[in-house]
Amino acid sequence: MAATAQSLADLNAAIGRASGGRLAATIQGCADIRVDGLAPLAAADATDLAFLANPRYRHDALTTRAAAVVLSPESARQLAAAGQPLPVLVVVDQPYAWFAYAAQLLRPTEAVPPGVAATATVEPSAQVDPTACVEAGAFVGARASIGAGARIGAGAVVGADAVVGAGSRLHPRAVVLDGCRLGQRCIVASGAVIGADGFGFAPLDGRWIKIPQAGAVVIGDDVEIGANTTVDRGTMGDTVIEEGVKLDNQIQVAHNCVIGAHTVIAGCVGIAGSARIGRGCQIGGAAMIAGHITIADGCAIGPGTLVASSLTEPGHYTGFFPLMKNRDWERAAAIIRNLDDLRDRLRQLESQLRQGRQS
């Protein structure tokens, strides 16, 4: 959908209303200037809105052709100290959030054309709201429910007894399997699978006996699931993703996990079965979460970190080894292998020193 040009004053007022007054910006310069697009500082033109987040791009902010720049009060003071002509500045304590709202307003979501495409398949017992859209080649299974204003993309699948809440969107080829429930205003990107079988097998004489996965996946409102992410159904109970959770691309969420409200997880994270992740957590890309552990509310976990045991207190946790040349890594690895022996020798020396002092 084409961008909608708006004045900075109108944008600021709309963002203030949408954020409940938490993002009221101060506009330094002409508030009536109109913008119709978003662009990086170095590439922006006279109708674009740009954003300054990193101090290393301060020079670009001083030379940008953008109509206006969104930035923090501290960044605005630093630019003013340079003594150069400035574009219009939108000064706000949380500039990234203001910019995100502006992006939504300048590029509103395309309206959903209601109806079921002729090449879609909807089982007779399914319920599809008249305002929902089911696109070409999509499948909606028996007794499934599609809410008002929902959009089922081309080739997407909604299994039997599944629920897609009002205003939610399944991108083309996304899959919500039998019995899984998706809340309102959710987004499931292409290739994502909600409700795949959990990885459950019992050993017997060197073979593996499959354990049926009888649970489902329950997803709250305003959740986003990235492309090619998989959320497995529970073995007996459900896998649960609470409201406001944001999952990046190519994440694995195993059976019976619980992810607390408003947690955000970056790409390629693997979460093993029955892990419980608290509310408001931030998990960096390629982190590994062991099964049957609990992560407290408000934890931040660095990229590539292995979480092998429960985290009971909020905080920032990091567990990867710093990058180094291969020969240095090999030397460090050799030292680590010998740490037990070195510790024993150190304890022996300390004991000898104590005995020497006593004698």
C-alpha angles and dihedrals in degrees: 000000000000119000119261115229114228137169119251089242092056092045092050092049093048092048090049090055094044092050095045091248095304094115106048105151130201112231114213105199133010109355091189094065111119127227129190105175149030125239142158115269094252095048102037123117134201096288098044131102114220134190133221114203106141121056090220088073094055091109090055089053090054093051102033122126091211120132090232141356125218112215146143124273090252092052090048090054091049092051092048090052090061089071095222130127110274135204119240108295126216102202118195137149093238104035096167092058092046089051091050092054090047090053090054092050095046093046106031120192114270113257115255113245103221123229143067119276117239091241095049120101118224118176113233094243094052119104116223117180112236090238093053125098125224110186133210117303095006121138128215114188134219117300091359118147126219114191133221115296093002119146124213107195128223112293094003120142130220109185131218115296091005121140127215111189129226116291094009122136132211110196119219113301095007114143132214106180133210117314097000119135127215121193129222125300094009125151123212112186127217117291094016116135121206113192105018114160114277117243098261123152134149120215120237123170094330094315132098123237115205117238110214112241103225100169129084140218119261116196125187130219125296095017122150122205117194130224117293093003116144126210111188123215119245123266093231108337122040134276105237131205111182128215122299097015116150119204121188126215125299098014123152117215109183130211121301096007119147120209115192126231120288095006115147123209125189127219128299096016115151119209116189125216124298095006113151116211118192133231122285096013125152118211121188126224120288093009115152121221117195121223127263094021132119127227115200124236114277099022120150115204120195124233116278093014121148112218103196099163137032121287108216099179131052115250145109112291125190127175112169127111116244119256115262140157113289095246090052090048091052090050091049091047090052090052092049091052089055097046094102091054092044091050092051092049091048091051090050092051091048090051091050091050091052091049090049091053092048092051 
